[in-house]
């Protein structure tokens, strides 16, 4: 599972990931190139982070 998140929704993304997967999430910052083409999973803003499992 992968979720993309902006600065505003990162707490919600982490909480939802744990609730759905029961695993500890890994949060990584997206590179500048990835940011350009990736939207937040919860709004239309540019994503800053990716939350995923191992």
C-alpha distance matrix in Angstrom:
0.0 3.8 6.8 10.3 13.2 17.0 19.3 20.1 16.8 15.2 16.5 15.1 11.5 11.8 13.5 11.1 8.1 10.8 12.2 9.4 8.2 11.7 10.6 11.9 9.7 10.8 12.2 13.7 16.2 16.0 19.1 21.8 21.2 17.5 18.6 21.1 18.8 15.7 16.0 14.6 12.3 15.1 18.2 19.8 20.2 19.2 16.0 16.9 13.7 10.2 8.2 5.7 6.6 9.6
3.8 0.0 3.8 6.7 9.9 13.6 16.1 17.3 14.3 12.7 14.7 13.6 9.8 10.7 13.2 11.2 8.6 11.8 13.6 11.5 10.9 13.9 12.5 12.7 9.6 9.7 9.9 10.9 12.8 12.4 15.6 18.2 17.7 14.0 14.8 17.4 15.4 12.2 12.6 11.4 9.7 12.8 15.6 16.9 16.9 15.6 12.3 13.2 10.2 6.7 5.7 4.6 7.4 10.3
6.8 3.8 0.0 3.8 6.5 10.3 12.9 13.7 10.7 9.6 11.8 10.6 6.9 8.8 11.3 9.4 7.9 11.6 13.1 11.6 12.0 14.8 13.8 13.6 10.2 10.5 9.6 10.7 11.9 11.7 15.2 17.2 17.2 13.5 13.3 15.9 14.2 10.6 10.1 8.0 6.4 9.2 12.0 13.6 13.6 12.8 9.6 10.8 8.3 5.7 5.1 6.5 9.9 13.1
10.3 6.7 3.8 0.0 3.8 7.1 10.2 11.6 9.3 8.5 11.7 11.0 7.8 10.2 13.1 11.8 10.9 14.4 16.1 15.0 15.6 18.1 16.9 16.0 12.4 11.8 9.6 9.8 9.8 9.0 12.5 14.0 14.2 10.6 9.8 12.5 11.3 7.5 6.9 5.1 5.4 8.3 10.1 11.0 10.4 9.1 5.8 7.4 5.8 4.5 6.3 8.8 12.6 15.3
13.2 9.9 6.5 3.8 0.0 3.8 6.6 7.8 5.8 5.5 9.0 8.8 6.6 9.2 12.0 11.5 11.5 14.6 16.2 16.0 17.0 18.9 17.9 16.6 13.0 12.6 9.8 10.3 9.6 9.7 13.2 14.2 15.3 12.2 10.3 13.1 12.8 9.1 7.5 4.4 6.0 7.1 8.5 10.0 8.6 8.0 4.9 5.9 5.2 6.2 7.6 11.0 14.6 17.5
17.0 13.6 10.3 7.1 3.8 0.0 3.8 5.4 5.6 6.2 9.8 10.3 9.2 11.7 14.2 14.3 14.8 17.6 19.1 19.4 20.5 22.2 21.1 19.4 16.0 15.2 11.8 11.8 10.0 10.2 13.1 13.3 15.0 12.6 9.7 12.2 12.8 9.8 7.9 5.4 8.3 8.3 8.2 9.1 6.5 6.2 4.3 4.9 6.4 9.0 10.8 14.4 18.0 20.6
19.3 16.1 12.9 10.2 6.6 3.8 0.0 3.8 5.7 5.6 8.6 10.3 10.2 11.8 14.2 15.2 15.9 18.1 19.8 20.7 21.7 22.8 21.6 19.4 16.3 15.5 11.9 12.1 10.3 11.6 14.4 14.6 17.0 15.1 12.1 14.8 16.0 13.3 11.6 9.2 11.7 11.1 11.0 12.2 9.2 9.1 7.7 6.3 7.7 10.9 12.2 16.0 19.2 21.6
20.1 17.3 13.7 11.6 7.8 5.4 3.8 0.0 3.8 6.0 7.7 8.6 9.7 11.8 13.2 14.2 15.8 17.9 18.9 20.1 21.7 22.7 22.2 20.3 17.5 17.5 14.3 15.2 13.9 15.0 17.9 18.0 20.1 18.0 14.9 17.2 18.0 15.1 12.5 9.5 11.4 9.5 9.4 11.4 9.3 10.6 9.7 9.6 10.6 13.2 13.8 17.6 20.8 23.6
16.8 14.3 10.7 9.3 5.8 5.6 5.7 3.8 0.0 3.8 5.6 5.3 6.1 8.7 10.0 10.5 12.2 14.5 15.3 16.3 18.1 19.3 19.0 17.6 14.8 15.3 12.6 14.1 13.6 14.7 18.0 18.7 20.4 17.6 15.1 17.6 17.7 14.3 11.7 8.1 8.8 7.0 8.4 11.2 10.0 11.2 9.4 9.9 9.7 11.3 11.2 14.7 17.9 21.0
15.2 12.7 9.6 8.5 5.5 6.2 5.6 6.0 3.8 0.0 3.8 5.4 5.0 6.2 8.6 9.8 10.5 12.5 14.2 15.3 16.4 17.2 16.3 14.5 11.6 11.8 9.0 10.9 10.9 12.8 16.3 17.6 19.5 16.7 14.6 17.8 18.0 14.5 12.8 9.4 10.1 9.6 11.5 13.9 12.2 12.3 9.6 8.8 7.4 9.0 8.5 12.1 15.0 17.9
16.5 14.7 11.8 11.7 9.0 9.8 8.6 7.7 5.6 3.8 0.0 3.8 5.4 5.3 6.2 8.6 10.0 10.9 12.4 14.3 15.6 15.8 15.4 13.5 11.5 12.6 10.7 13.4 14.0 16.2 19.8 21.3 23.3 20.4 18.5 21.6 21.7 18.2 16.2 12.6 12.6 11.5 13.8 16.7 15.3 15.9 13.3 12.5 10.9 12.0 10.4 13.6 15.8 18.8
15.1 13.6 10.6 11.0 8.8 10.3 10.3 8.6 5.3 5.4 3.8 0.0 3.8 5.5 5.1 6.0 8.5 10.0 10.4 12.1 14.1 14.8 15.1 14.2 12.3 14.0 12.5 15.2 15.9 17.5 21.2 22.6 24.0 20.9 19.0 21.8 21.4 17.7 15.3 11.5 10.5 9.0 11.8 15.2 14.8 15.8 13.5 13.7 12.1 12.5 10.7 13.5 15.9 19.2
11.5 9.8 6.9 7.8 6.6 9.2 10.2 9.7 6.1 5.0 5.4 3.8 0.0 3.8 5.5 5.2 6.1 8.7 9.9 10.5 12.0 13.4 13.1 12.3 9.6 11.1 9.7 12.3 13.4 14.7 18.5 20.2 21.4 18.0 16.6 19.6 18.8 15.0 13.2 9.7 8.4 8.4 11.5 14.5 14.0 14.4 11.4 11.8 9.6 9.1 7.2 9.9 12.5 16.0
11.8 10.7 8.8 10.2 9.2 11.7 11.8 11.8 8.7 6.2 5.3 5.5 3.8 0.0 3.8 5.5 5.1 6.3 8.7 10.1 10.7 11.1 10.4 9.0 6.8 8.8 8.1 11.5 13.4 15.5 19.2 21.5 22.9 19.6 18.6 21.8 21.3 17.6 16.4 13.0 12.0 12.2 15.3 18.1 17.3 17.2 13.9 13.3 10.5 9.8 6.9 9.1 10.9 14.1
13.5 13.2 11.3 13.1 12.0 14.2 14.2 13.2 10.0 8.6 6.2 5.1 5.5 3.8 0.0 3.8 5.5 5.4 6.2 8.7 10.2 10.1 10.7 10.1 9.2 12.0 11.9 15.3 17.2 19.2 23.0 25.0 26.4 23.0 21.8 24.9 24.2 20.5 18.7 15.1 13.5 12.9 16.3 19.6 19.2 19.8 16.8 16.6 14.0 13.4 10.4 12.0 13.2 16.5
11.1 11.2 9.4 11.8 11.5 14.3 15.2 14.2 10.5 9.8 8.6 6.0 5.2 5.5 3.8 0.0 3.8 5.5 5.0 6.0 8.5 9.6 10.8 11.2 10.0 12.9 12.9 16.1 17.9 19.2 23.0 25.0 25.8 22.3 21.3 24.1 22.9 19.1 17.2 13.8 11.4 11.1 14.8 18.1 18.4 19.1 16.3 16.9 14.3 13.0 10.1 11.2 12.6 16.3
8.1 8.6 7.9 10.9 11.5 14.8 15.9 15.8 12.2 10.5 10.0 8.5 6.1 5.1 5.5 3.8 0.0 3.8 5.5 5.3 5.9 7.6 7.7 8.3 6.8 9.8 10.6 13.8 16.2 17.5 21.3 23.7 24.3 20.7 20.4 23.4 22.0 18.3 17.2 14.2 12.0 12.8 16.5 19.3 19.3 19.3 16.0 16.3 13.1 11.0 7.6 7.8 8.8 12.5
10.8 11.8 11.6 14.4 14.6 17.6 18.1 17.9 14.5 12.5 10.9 10.0 8.7 6.3 5.4 5.5 3.8 0.0 3.8 5.5 5.4 4.9 5.6 6.4 6.8 10.5 12.0 15.6 18.3 20.2 23.9 26.5 27.4 23.9 23.6 26.7 25.6 21.9 20.9 17.7 15.6 16.1 19.7 22.7 22.6 22.6 19.2 19.0 15.8 13.9 10.2 10.0 9.8 13.0
12.2 13.6 13.1 16.1 16.2 19.1 19.8 18.9 15.3 14.2 12.4 10.4 9.9 8.7 6.2 5.0 5.5 3.8 0.0 3.8 5.9 5.7 8.3 10.0 10.5 14.1 15.4 18.9 21.4 22.9 26.7 29.0 29.8 26.2 25.6 28.5 27.1 23.4 21.9 18.6 16.0 16.0 19.7 23.0 23.4 23.9 20.9 21.3 18.3 16.5 13.0 12.9 12.8 16.2
9.4 11.5 11.6 15.0 16.0 19.4 20.7 20.1 16.3 15.3 14.3 12.1 10.5 10.1 8.7 6.0 5.3 5.5 3.8 0.0 3.8 6.0 8.4 10.8 10.8 14.1 15.6 18.8 21.3 22.3 26.0 28.4 28.6 24.9 24.8 27.4 25.6 22.0 20.7 17.9 14.9 15.5 19.3 22.3 23.1 23.4 20.4 21.2 18.1 15.7 12.4 11.6 11.5 14.9
8.2 10.9 12.0 15.6 17.0 20.5 21.7 21.7 18.1 16.4 15.6 14.1 12.0 10.7 10.2 8.5 5.9 5.4 5.9 3.8 0.0 3.8 5.2 8.4 8.9 12.2 14.5 17.5 20.5 21.7 25.2 28.0 28.2 24.5 24.9 27.8 26.0 22.5 21.8 19.3 16.6 17.9 21.6 24.3 24.7 24.5 21.1 21.5 18.0 15.3 11.8 9.9 8.7 11.8
11.7 13.9 14.8 18.1 18.9 22.2 22.8 22.7 19.3 17.2 15.8 14.8 13.4 11.1 10.1 9.6 7.6 4.9 5.7 6.0 3.8 0.0 3.8 7.0 9.0 12.7 15.2 18.7 21.8 23.5 27.1 30.0 30.6 27.0 27.2 30.3 28.9 25.3 24.6 21.8 19.4 20.2 23.9 26.8 26.9 26.8 23.3 23.2 19.7 17.3 13.5 12.0 10.3 12.8
10.6 12.5 13.8 16.9 17.9 21.1 21.6 22.2 19.0 16.3 15.4 15.1 13.1 10.4 10.7 10.8 7.7 5.6 8.3 8.4 5.2 3.8 0.0 3.8 6.1 9.4 12.5 15.8 19.2 21.0 24.4 27.5 28.2 24.8 25.2 28.5 27.3 23.9 23.7 21.1 19.2 20.5 24.0 26.6 26.3 25.6 21.9 21.3 17.6 15.2 11.4 9.6 7.2 9.3
11.9 12.7 13.6 16.0 16.6 19.4 19.4 20.3 17.6 14.5 13.5 14.2 12.3 9.0 10.1 11.2 8.3 6.4 10.0 10.8 8.4 7.0 3.8 0.0 3.8 6.8 9.8 13.2 16.6 19.0 22.3 25.5 26.5 23.4 23.6 27.2 26.4 23.1 22.9 20.3 19.0 20.2 23.5 26.0 25.1 24.2 20.5 19.3 15.6 13.6 10.0 8.9 7.1 8.7
9.7 9.6 10.2 12.4 13.0 16.0 16.3 17.5 14.8 11.6 11.5 12.3 9.6 6.8 9.2 10.0 6.8 6.8 10.5 10.8 8.9 9.0 6.1 3.8 0.0 3.8 6.4 9.8 13.1 15.3 18.7 21.8 22.8 19.6 19.8 23.3 22.6 19.3 19.3 16.8 15.8 17.3 20.4 22.6 21.6 20.5 16.8 15.6 11.9 9.8 6.3 5.6 5.3 7.7
10.8 9.7 10.5 11.8 12.6 15.2 15.5 17.5 15.3 11.8 12.6 14.0 11.1 8.8 12.0 12.9 9.8 10.5 14.1 14.1 12.2 12.7 9.4 6.8 3.8 0.0 3.8 6.5 10.2 12.4 15.6 18.9 20.0 17.1 17.6 21.2 20.8 17.8 18.4 16.4 16.2 18.1 20.7 22.3 20.9 19.2 15.4 13.7 10.0 8.1 5.6 5.3 5.7 6.8
12.2 9.9 9.6 9.6 9.8 11.8 11.9 14.3 12.6 9.0 10.7 12.5 9.7 8.1 11.9 12.9 10.6 12.0 15.4 15.6 14.5 15.2 12.5 9.8 6.4 3.8 0.0 3.8 6.9 9.6 12.9 15.9 17.5 14.7 14.6 18.3 18.4 15.4 15.8 13.8 14.3 16.0 18.2 19.6 17.8 16.0 12.3 10.2 6.6 5.8 4.6 6.6 8.7 10.2
13.7 10.9 10.7 9.8 10.3 11.8 12.1 15.2 14.1 10.9 13.4 15.2 12.3 11.5 15.3 16.1 13.8 15.6 18.9 18.8 17.5 18.7 15.8 13.2 9.8 6.5 3.8 0.0 3.8 6.4 9.3 12.6 14.2 11.8 12.0 15.8 16.2 13.8 15.0 13.8 15.0 17.1 18.7 19.4 17.2 14.7 11.2 8.6 5.6 5.4 6.6 8.4 10.7 11.4
16.2 12.8 11.9 9.8 9.6 10.0 10.3 13.9 13.6 10.9 14.0 15.9 13.4 13.4 17.2 17.9 16.2 18.3 21.4 21.3 20.5 21.8 19.2 16.6 13.1 10.2 6.9 3.8 0.0 3.8 6.6 9.3 11.5 9.6 9.2 12.9 14.1 12.0 13.4 12.6 14.8 16.7 17.5 17.6 15.0 12.2 9.1 5.9 4.5 6.4 8.9 11.4 14.2 15.0
16.0 12.4 11.7 9.0 9.7 10.2 11.6 15.0 14.7 12.8 16.2 17.5 14.7 15.5 19.2 19.2 17.5 20.2 22.9 22.3 21.7 23.5 21.0 19.0 15.3 12.4 9.6 6.4 3.8 0.0 3.8 6.5 8.0 5.8 6.0 9.6 10.6 9.1 11.2 11.5 13.9 16.3 16.6 16.1 13.7 10.3 7.7 5.6 5.4 6.6 10.1 12.2 15.3 16.1
19.1 15.6 15.2 12.5 13.2 13.1 14.4 17.9 18.0 16.3 19.8 21.2 18.5 19.2 23.0 23.0 21.3 23.9 26.7 26.0 25.2 27.1 24.4 22.3 18.7 15.6 12.9 9.3 6.6 3.8 0.0 3.8 5.4 5.2 6.2 8.9 10.6 10.5 13.2 14.3 17.0 19.4 19.3 18.2 15.6 11.9 10.2 8.3 9.1 10.3 13.8 15.5 18.3 18.6
21.8 18.2 17.2 14.0 14.2 13.3 14.6 18.0 18.7 17.6 21.3 22.6 20.2 21.5 25.0 25.0 23.7 26.5 29.0 28.4 28.0 30.0 27.5 25.5 21.8 18.9 15.9 12.6 9.3 6.5 3.8 0.0 3.8 5.5 5.1 6.6 9.4 10.2 12.8 14.5 17.7 19.8 18.9 17.2 14.4 10.7 10.2 8.9 11.0 12.8 16.5 18.5 21.6 22.2
21.2 17.7 17.2 14.2 15.3 15.0 17.0 20.1 20.4 19.5 23.3 24.0 21.4 22.9 26.4 25.8 24.3 27.4 29.8 28.6 28.2 30.6 28.2 26.5 22.8 20.0 17.5 14.2 11.5 8.0 5.4 3.8 0.0 3.8 5.5 5.5 7.3 9.1 12.4 14.9 17.6 20.2 19.4 17.3 15.2 11.4 11.2 11.0 12.6 13.5 17.3 18.8 21.8 22.3
17.5 14.0 13.5 10.6 12.2 12.6 15.1 18.0 17.6 16.7 20.4 20.9 18.0 19.6 23.0 22.3 20.7 23.9 26.2 24.9 24.5 27.0 24.8 23.4 19.6 17.1 14.7 11.8 9.6 5.8 5.2 5.5 3.8 0.0 3.8 5.5 5.8 6.2 9.7 11.8 14.2 17.1 16.7 15.1 13.3 9.7 8.5 8.8 9.8 10.1 13.9 15.3 18.5 19.4
18.6 14.8 13.3 9.8 10.3 9.7 12.1 14.9 15.1 14.6 18.5 19.0 16.6 18.6 21.8 21.3 20.4 23.6 25.6 24.8 24.9 27.2 25.2 23.6 19.8 17.6 14.6 12.0 9.2 6.0 6.2 5.1 5.5 3.8 0.0 3.8 5.6 5.3 7.7 9.7 12.8 15.0 14.1 12.4 10.0 6.2 5.8 6.3 8.6 10.1 13.9 16.2 19.6 21.0
21.1 17.4 15.9 12.5 13.1 12.2 14.8 17.2 17.6 17.8 21.6 21.8 19.6 21.8 24.9 24.1 23.4 26.7 28.5 27.4 27.8 30.3 28.5 27.2 23.3 21.2 18.3 15.8 12.9 9.6 8.9 6.6 5.5 5.5 3.8 0.0 3.8 5.9 8.3 11.3 14.4 16.5 14.9 12.3 10.4 7.1 8.3 9.7 12.3 13.5 17.2 19.3 22.8 24.2
18.8 15.4 14.2 11.3 12.8 12.8 16.0 18.0 17.7 18.0 21.7 21.4 18.8 21.3 24.2 22.9 22.0 25.6 27.1 25.6 26.0 28.9 27.3 26.4 22.6 20.8 18.4 16.2 14.1 10.6 10.6 9.4 7.3 5.8 5.6 3.8 0.0 3.8 6.8 10.3 12.6 15.3 14.1 11.5 10.7 7.9 8.6 10.9 12.7 13.0 16.4 18.1 21.5 23.1
15.7 12.2 10.6 7.5 9.1 9.8 13.3 15.1 14.3 14.5 18.2 17.7 15.0 17.6 20.5 19.1 18.3 21.9 23.4 22.0 22.5 25.3 23.9 23.1 19.3 17.8 15.4 13.8 12.0 9.1 10.5 10.2 9.1 6.2 5.3 5.9 3.8 0.0 3.8 6.8 9.0 11.9 11.2 9.5 8.8 6.1 5.6 8.5 9.7 9.8 13.1 15.0 18.5 20.5
16.0 12.6 10.1 6.9 7.5 7.9 11.6 12.5 11.7 12.8 16.2 15.3 13.2 16.4 18.7 17.2 17.2 20.9 21.9 20.7 21.8 24.6 23.7 22.9 19.3 18.4 15.8 15.0 13.4 11.2 13.2 12.8 12.4 9.7 7.7 8.3 6.8 3.8 0.0 3.8 6.4 8.5 7.4 5.8 5.7 4.6 4.8 8.6 10.0 10.5 13.2 15.6 19.3 21.8
14.6 11.4 8.0 5.1 4.4 5.4 9.2 9.5 8.1 9.4 12.6 11.5 9.7 13.0 15.1 13.8 14.2 17.7 18.6 17.9 19.3 21.8 21.1 20.3 16.8 16.4 13.8 13.8 12.6 11.5 14.3 14.5 14.9 11.8 9.7 11.3 10.3 6.8 3.8 0.0 3.8 5.4 5.4 6.0 5.7 5.8 4.5 7.8 8.5 9.2 11.0 13.8 17.5 20.4
12.3 9.7 6.4 5.4 6.0 8.3 11.7 11.4 8.8 10.1 12.6 10.5 8.4 12.0 13.5 11.4 12.0 15.6 16.0 14.9 16.6 19.4 19.2 19.0 15.8 16.2 14.3 15.0 14.8 13.9 17.0 17.7 17.6 14.2 12.8 14.4 12.6 9.0 6.4 3.8 0.0 3.8 6.0 7.8 8.9 9.6 8.0 10.9 10.5 9.9 10.6 12.8 16.2 19.5
15.1 12.8 9.2 8.3 7.1 8.3 11.1 9.5 7.0 9.6 11.5 9.0 8.4 12.2 12.9 11.1 12.8 16.1 16.0 15.5 17.9 20.2 20.5 20.2 17.3 18.1 16.0 17.1 16.7 16.3 19.4 19.8 20.2 17.1 15.0 16.5 15.3 11.9 8.5 5.4 3.8 0.0 3.8 7.2 8.5 10.5 9.6 12.3 12.3 12.4 12.8 15.4 18.7 22.1
18.2 15.6 12.0 10.1 8.5 8.2 11.0 9.4 8.4 11.5 13.8 11.8 11.5 15.3 16.3 14.8 16.5 19.7 19.7 19.3 21.6 23.9 24.0 23.5 20.4 20.7 18.2 18.7 17.5 16.6 19.3 18.9 19.4 16.7 14.1 14.9 14.1 11.2 7.4 5.4 6.0 3.8 0.0 3.8 5.7 8.6 9.1 12.2 13.3 14.2 15.4 18.2 21.7 24.9
19.8 16.9 13.6 11.0 10.0 9.1 12.2 11.4 11.2 13.9 16.7 15.2 14.5 18.1 19.6 18.1 19.3 22.7 23.0 22.3 24.3 26.8 26.6 26.0 22.6 22.3 19.6 19.4 17.6 16.1 18.2 17.2 17.3 15.1 12.4 12.3 11.5 9.5 5.8 6.0 7.8 7.2 3.8 0.0 3.8 6.7 8.6 12.0 13.9 15.0 17.0 19.7 23.4 26.3
20.2 16.9 13.6 10.4 8.6 6.5 9.2 9.3 10.0 12.2 15.3 14.8 14.0 17.3 19.2 18.4 19.3 22.6 23.4 23.1 24.7 26.9 26.3 25.1 21.6 20.9 17.8 17.2 15.0 13.7 15.6 14.4 15.2 13.3 10.0 10.4 10.7 8.8 5.7 5.7 8.9 8.5 5.7 3.8 0.0 3.8 6.3 9.1 11.7 13.6 15.9 19.1 22.8 25.5
19.2 15.6 12.8 9.1 8.0 6.2 9.1 10.6 11.2 12.3 15.9 15.8 14.4 17.2 19.8 19.1 19.3 22.6 23.9 23.4 24.5 26.8 25.6 24.2 20.5 19.2 16.0 14.7 12.2 10.3 11.9 10.7 11.4 9.7 6.2 7.1 7.9 6.1 4.6 5.8 9.6 10.5 8.6 6.7 3.8 0.0 3.8 6.5 9.5 11.5 14.5 17.5 21.3 23.5
16.0 12.3 9.6 5.8 4.9 4.3 7.7 9.7 9.4 9.6 13.3 13.5 11.4 13.9 16.8 16.3 16.0 19.2 20.9 20.4 21.1 23.3 21.9 20.5 16.8 15.4 12.3 11.2 9.1 7.7 10.2 10.2 11.2 8.5 5.8 8.3 8.6 5.6 4.8 4.5 8.0 9.6 9.1 8.6 6.3 3.8 0.0 3.8 5.9 7.8 10.7 13.8 17.6 19.8
16.9 13.2 10.8 7.4 5.9 4.9 6.3 9.6 9.9 8.8 12.5 13.7 11.8 13.3 16.6 16.9 16.3 19.0 21.3 21.2 21.5 23.2 21.3 19.3 15.6 13.7 10.2 8.6 5.9 5.6 8.3 8.9 11.0 8.8 6.3 9.7 10.9 8.5 8.6 7.8 10.9 12.3 12.2 12.0 9.1 6.5 3.8 0.0 3.8 7.1 10.2 13.4 17.0 18.8
13.7 10.2 8.3 5.8 5.2 6.4 7.7 10.6 9.7 7.4 10.9 12.1 9.6 10.5 14.0 14.3 13.1 15.8 18.3 18.1 18.0 19.7 17.6 15.6 11.9 10.0 6.6 5.6 4.5 5.4 9.1 11.0 12.6 9.8 8.6 12.3 12.7 9.7 10.0 8.5 10.5 12.3 13.3 13.9 11.7 9.5 5.9 3.8 0.0 3.8 6.5 9.8 13.2 15.1
10.2 6.7 5.7 4.5 6.2 9.0 10.9 13.2 11.3 9.0 12.0 12.5 9.1 9.8 13.4 13.0 11.0 13.9 16.5 15.7 15.3 17.3 15.2 13.6 9.8 8.1 5.8 5.4 6.4 6.6 10.3 12.8 13.5 10.1 10.1 13.5 13.0 9.8 10.5 9.2 9.9 12.4 14.2 15.0 13.6 11.5 7.8 7.1 3.8 0.0 3.8 6.4 10.0 12.1
8.2 5.7 5.1 6.3 7.6 10.8 12.2 13.8 11.2 8.5 10.4 10.7 7.2 6.9 10.4 10.1 7.6 10.2 13.0 12.4 11.8 13.5 11.4 10.0 6.3 5.6 4.6 6.6 8.9 10.1 13.8 16.5 17.3 13.9 13.9 17.2 16.4 13.1 13.2 11.0 10.6 12.8 15.4 17.0 15.9 14.5 10.7 10.2 6.5 3.8 0.0 3.8 7.2 10.0
5.7 4.6 6.5 8.8 11.0 14.4 16.0 17.6 14.7 12.1 13.6 13.5 9.9 9.1 12.0 11.2 7.8 10.0 12.9 11.6 9.9 12.0 9.6 8.9 5.6 5.3 6.6 8.4 11.4 12.2 15.5 18.5 18.8 15.3 16.2 19.3 18.1 15.0 15.6 13.8 12.8 15.4 18.2 19.7 19.1 17.5 13.8 13.4 9.8 6.4 3.8 0.0 3.8 6.7
6.6 7.4 9.9 12.6 14.6 18.0 19.2 20.8 17.9 15.0 15.8 15.9 12.5 10.9 13.2 12.6 8.8 9.8 12.8 11.5 8.7 10.3 7.2 7.1 5.3 5.7 8.7 10.7 14.2 15.3 18.3 21.6 21.8 18.5 19.6 22.8 21.5 18.5 19.3 17.5 16.2 18.7 21.7 23.4 22.8 21.3 17.6 17.0 13.2 10.0 7.2 3.8 0.0 3.8
9.6 10.3 13.1 15.3 17.5 20.6 21.6 23.6 21.0 17.9 18.8 19.2 16.0 14.1 16.5 16.3 12.5 13.0 16.2 14.9 11.8 12.8 9.3 8.7 7.7 6.8 10.2 11.4 15.0 16.1 18.6 22.2 22.3 19.4 21.0 24.2 23.1 20.5 21.8 20.4 19.5 22.1 24.9 26.3 25.5 23.5 19.8 18.8 15.1 12.1 10.0 6.7 3.8 0.0
